[in-house]
């Protein structure tokens, strides 16, 4: 495959791990999958969560995106 300036990378999500995390966190697996997708996309766009300050900023952006794109998934939050 040729390199494309429009290709940022891949987001790979383990459904099994997402289910485990959802159970641990006490929310539906659909919510966890949406969270992981947005989190992965933010990383592809250059966001970094390597420090507590960056993590808080990234989680805030994630929450805003999730509420905008997947409101039905987050309606109980």
C-alpha positions, 0 to 999 in steps of 0.5 A: 500500500502506498503512503497517503497524506490522508492516512493517519494510522489505525485504531485497533480495539480488542472487543474482549478487552473492551468488555473486561474494561466496561465490566470493571468500570461499571458501564455498557460495553458500547460506551467503552468501545466509543471511548476507546475509538475516540481516545485512539483517534485523538492519539492519531491526531497528536494528542498525548496523555503522558502527564497528568495535565495532558491526560486531564486535557485529553479526557476533557476533549474526549468527553466533549467529542463523545457527547457530540458524536455519541449522545445516545451512548452517554445519555446516562452519564 
